Amino acid sequence: QLQLGESGGGLVQPGGSLRLACTISGATFTNLATAWFRQAPGKQREFVAAFPRSGGRSIYAESVRGRFTISRDSAKRTVELQMNSLEPEDTAVYYCAASRSIILSSIRNDAQYAYWGQGTQVTVSS
């Protein structure tokens, strides 16, 4: 059974950095589309970044482009999110998600992902 688990959240000052990691087990890693979403209090869950299935280019939300970087390590079976120049508006619970079959045009749609981690809190505050 495919399982995901996030780590790396915490409290950071504005302008600081955090690195989140999502460990994936129970599936062939390179056959998955993987993504990060986030949900702030009182708001809907929103897309952050994603890797399409193996060989695809990474995709970012406009709000994080240039500040966040998604990467994948097949040996470690992890998908990581490096977050730089963090802003208070980045405060949210961050979720890792995976899908065995998703078309590129739907990659920002959280309803298309069948597998989710438990989430990790990121708080940006002075």
Disulfide bonds with the S-S distance in Angstrom:
Cys22-Cys96 2.05
